[in-house]
Amino acid sequence: MSGSLLSLKEAAQALFGESNRAASARARRLFEKQKLKIVREGGKIYIHKSVLDTAFGAEIETTKTVVKQAFGINDKGEVIPLILKDRG
């Protein structure tokens, strides 16, 4: 991840610790539900790193290997922090 724009896949990795298709779709739905400002370029979706930092109150790491906090959506559509298990 370089610069201040994150691709949908990079944002999913930062938020959920996964960058597969399901996580990307979850991130897109989360951005839409939270009415976050996104950048569309053709078929690609990008989000500013600062928007994620502000919206979720956590600094998003700039590497793909470390996830400080992950978030999910409960049944009411609210953003909730997820508890990550230490796999190390």
C-alpha positions, -999 to +999 in steps of 0.1 A: +000+000+000+015+032-010+003+068-008-030+078+008-054+059-015-062+023-007-078-001-032-109-019-020-087-051-016-062-032+005-089-016+027-105-050+033-071-064+043-066-035+067-101-037+082-107-075+083-073-091+080-084-107+047-083-096+011-104-122-006-135-114-027-159-118+002-139-094+024-138-069-004-175-071-009-180-067+029-158-036+029-177-021-001-210-027+017-196-012+049-184+020+031-219+024+014-237+018+047-215+043+066-218+067+036-180+071+034-165+091+006-150+067-020-132+073-053-144+054-083-121+050-113-137+029-140-146-004-122-122+002-093-130+016-059-106+034-037-108+050-003-086+076+013-066+061+042-075+092+063-112+084+058-107+049+073-086+063+101-114+088+110-144+065+105-131+036+125-109+055+151-079+034+145-047+039+126-046+016+096-012+001+092+006+008+059+018-028+056-002-059+047+014-080+074+000-063+105-036-057+114-041-037+146-078-040+147-105-055+126-141-045+123-174-062+113-210-054+109-237-067+133-273-076+124-283-039+129-258-027+104-236-011+131-198-012+129-183-033+157-147-042+166-138-078+162-115-097+186-085-111+167-069-143+178-031-144+181-020-170+156+017-165+162 
